[in-house]
Amino acid sequence: MFLQNLENYQIILASKSPRRQYLLKELCIDFKIVETNNVDEIYPENFPKHEIPVLLAEIKAQAFSDKLTDNQLIITADTIVLLNNEVLQKPTDYNDAVNILKKLSNNKHTVVTGVCLKSKQKQVVFSSDTDVYFKKLTHDEITYYLDNYKPFDKAGAYGIQEWIGYIGVEKIEGSYFNVMGLPIQKLYEELKIF
């Protein structure tokens, strides 16, 4: 097994995201899942936008500080979509999702994921950026995607691993898996030296 340095740790992923769970599972790591309940994902209004996901990942990890035992390592993450320095959140409803995808259409945006690794003795935070270039999406393509995939739990109102990614994404610069919600290669490298 790789990551032998983690053999004495119980790995915990604090995320209800099925994408994050899937990606961590693909690293062949045994882990358990807990959800980050009652965590206020609030940041100062003038906070640097690229640093928001790292701050939110730290806040999520902090919620478990008092509960961690000596042999536990918790992984938290947060992903945002930045378009022209505007943070695109998860859509509030169908119409909001249409408007978000219209903004992304024929544009480049940046997906930023912040990750926090925390044990009782140590904390490591890092982030990853990926630039995503969308073609011009038609209204029919947008509504087809929303009707069939319902991406209302995703920042930026889309999942790159779904239909819209196949037909809409012209190119990416950076980690594909980061756009899914976890920069898995960078996470692996950080876990190796934790």
C-alpha positions as CSV (number, residue, x, y, z in Angstrom):
1,M,0.0,0.0,0.0
2,F,1.1,3.5,-0.7
3,L,0.8,6.2,2.0
4,Q,2.3,3.9,4.7
5,N,2.9,7.0,6.7
6,L,-0.9,7.1,7.3
7,E,-1.2,3.6,8.6
8,N,-1.6,4.7,12.2
9,Y,-4.3,7.2,11.2
10,Q,-8.1,6.8,10.9
11,I,-8.8,8.9,7.8
12,I,-12.1,10.9,7.9
13,L,-13.6,12.7,5.0
14,A,-15.9,15.5,6.2
15,S,-18.0,15.8,3.0
16,K,-21.4,14.7,1.8
17,S,-20.2,15.2,-1.8
18,P,-20.4,11.9,-3.7
19,R,-17.7,13.2,-6.1
20,R,-15.2,13.8,-3.3
21,Q,-16.1,10.4,-1.8
22,Y,-15.6,8.7,-5.1
23,L,-12.2,10.5,-5.8
24,L,-10.8,9.7,-2.4
25,K,-11.9,6.1,-2.7
26,E,-10.0,5.9,-6.0
27,L,-6.8,6.6,-4.1
28,C,-7.3,3.2,-2.4
29,I,-7.5,4.7,1.1
30,D,-9.7,3.4,3.8
31,F,-11.7,6.3,5.2
32,K,-15.0,7.0,6.9
33,I,-17.4,9.8,6.0
34,V,-18.8,12.4,8.4
35,E,-20.9,15.4,7.3
36,T,-20.0,19.0,8.2
37,N,-23.3,20.0,9.9
38,N,-24.0,23.4,11.3
39,V,-20.9,25.0,9.9
40,D,-21.5,28.6,8.9
41,E,-19.7,29.1,5.6
42,I,-19.2,32.8,6.1
43,Y,-16.2,34.9,5.1
44,P,-15.4,38.6,5.4
45,E,-16.9,40.7,2.6
46,N,-13.5,41.9,1.3
47,F,-11.7,38.6,1.8
48,P,-9.4,37.7,-1.2
49,K,-11.6,35.6,-3.5
50,H,-8.9,33.0,-4.3
51,E,-8.4,32.4,-0.6
52,I,-12.1,31.8,0.2
53,P,-12.1,28.0,-0.3
54,V,-9.0,27.5,1.9
55,L,-10.7,29.6,4.7
56,L,-13.9,27.6,4.4
57,A,-12.0,24.3,4.4
58,E,-10.2,25.4,7.6
59,I,-13.6,26.4,9.2
60,K,-15.0,23.0,8.4
61,A,-12.0,21.3,9.9
62,Q,-12.1,23.5,13.0
63,A,-15.6,22.2,13.7
64,F,-14.0,18.8,14.5
65,S,-11.0,20.0,16.5
66,D,-12.5,19.1,19.9
67,K,-13.6,15.7,18.7
68,L,-10.4,14.5,17.0
69,T,-8.5,11.7,18.8
70,D,-4.7,11.3,18.5
71,N,-4.9,8.9,15.6
72,Q,-7.5,10.7,13.4
73,L,-6.8,12.7,10.3
74,I,-9.7,14.7,8.9
75,I,-9.9,16.0,5.3
76,T,-12.2,18.9,4.5
77,A,-12.6,20.8,1.2
78,D,-14.5,23.6,-0.4
79,T,-14.8,24.6,-4.0
80,I,-15.8,27.9,-5.6
81,V,-16.2,29.0,-9.2
82,L,-14.8,32.5,-10.1
83,L,-15.9,34.4,-13.2
84,N,-14.5,37.8,-13.7
85,N,-13.7,38.0,-9.9
86,E,-17.3,37.1,-9.1
87,V,-17.9,34.1,-6.9
88,L,-20.6,31.9,-8.5
89,Q,-22.3,29.9,-5.7
90,K,-24.5,26.9,-5.9
91,P,-27.7,27.9,-7.7
92,T,-30.6,29.0,-5.5
93,D,-33.2,27.6,-8.0
94,Y,-33.7,26.6,-11.6
95,N,-33.7,30.2,-13.0
96,D,-30.5,31.0,-11.1
97,A,-28.9,27.9,-12.6
98,V,-29.9,29.0,-16.1
99,N,-28.4,32.5,-15.5
100,I,-25.2,31.0,-14.1
101,L,-24.7,28.7,-17.1
102,K,-25.4,31.7,-19.4
103,K,-22.6,33.6,-17.7
104,L,-20.2,30.6,-18.1
105,S,-21.2,30.2,-21.8
106,N,-18.5,31.3,-24.2
107,N,-16.3,32.3,-21.3
108,K,-13.3,31.2,-19.2
109,H,-13.8,30.7,-15.4
110,T,-11.6,29.4,-12.6
111,V,-12.4,26.6,-10.2
112,V,-10.6,26.9,-6.9
113,T,-10.7,24.1,-4.3
114,G,-9.2,24.6,-0.9
115,V,-8.3,21.5,1.2
116,C,-7.5,21.2,4.9
117,L,-5.7,18.2,6.4
118,K,-6.0,18.2,10.2
119,S,-4.9,16.0,13.0
120,K,-4.6,16.8,16.7
121,Q,-0.9,17.6,16.2
122,K,-0.8,19.2,12.7
123,Q,-2.7,21.1,10.1
124,V,-1.9,21.6,6.4
125,V,-3.9,23.7,4.0
126,F,-3.5,24.1,0.2
127,S,-5.5,25.0,-2.8
128,S,-5.7,24.3,-6.5
129,D,-6.8,26.4,-9.5
130,T,-8.2,25.1,-12.8
131,D,-9.2,27.3,-15.7
132,V,-12.2,26.0,-17.6
133,Y,-13.2,27.3,-21.1
134,F,-16.8,26.8,-22.2
135,K,-18.1,27.0,-25.7
136,K,-21.1,29.1,-26.4
137,L,-24.0,27.1,-25.0
138,T,-27.5,27.3,-26.5
139,H,-30.5,27.9,-24.4
140,D,-31.7,24.3,-25.3
141,E,-28.4,22.8,-24.2
142,I,-28.6,24.6,-20.9
143,T,-32.2,23.6,-20.2
144,Y,-31.6,20.0,-21.4
145,Y,-28.7,19.7,-18.9
146,L,-30.6,21.2,-16.0
147,D,-33.8,19.1,-16.7
148,N,-31.8,15.9,-16.9
149,Y,-28.9,16.3,-14.5
150,K,-30.3,18.8,-11.9
151,P,-26.9,20.2,-10.8
152,F,-28.3,22.4,-8.0
153,D,-25.8,21.1,-5.4
154,K,-22.8,22.2,-7.5
155,A,-20.9,25.5,-7.4
156,G,-21.3,27.0,-10.8
157,A,-24.4,24.9,-11.6
158,Y,-22.5,22.2,-13.4
159,G,-20.5,19.0,-13.1
160,I,-17.6,18.6,-15.6
161,Q,-18.0,14.8,-15.4
162,E,-21.6,15.1,-16.7
163,W,-23.1,15.7,-20.2
164,I,-22.4,19.5,-20.1
165,G,-18.7,18.8,-19.6
166,Y,-18.7,16.5,-22.6
167,I,-20.4,18.9,-25.0
168,G,-19.5,22.3,-23.4
169,V,-16.0,22.3,-22.2
170,E,-13.5,23.2,-24.9
171,K,-10.4,22.9,-22.8
172,I,-9.1,23.1,-19.2
173,E,-5.8,24.3,-17.8
174,G,-5.0,22.5,-14.5
175,S,-6.5,19.5,-12.7
176,Y,-9.6,18.0,-14.1
177,F,-10.4,16.3,-10.7
178,N,-10.1,19.7,-9.0
179,V,-13.1,20.8,-11.1
180,M,-14.9,17.7,-9.8
181,G,-14.3,18.9,-6.3
182,L,-10.9,17.5,-5.1
183,P,-7.4,18.1,-6.5
184,I,-6.7,14.4,-6.0
185,Q,-3.1,14.4,-7.3
186,K,-2.1,17.3,-5.1
187,L,-4.0,15.7,-2.1
188,Y,-2.0,12.5,-2.6
189,E,1.3,14.4,-2.6
190,E,0.3,16.2,0.6
191,L,-0.8,13.0,2.3
192,K,2.5,11.4,1.4
193,I,4.4,13.9,3.6
194,F,1.8,14.5,6.3
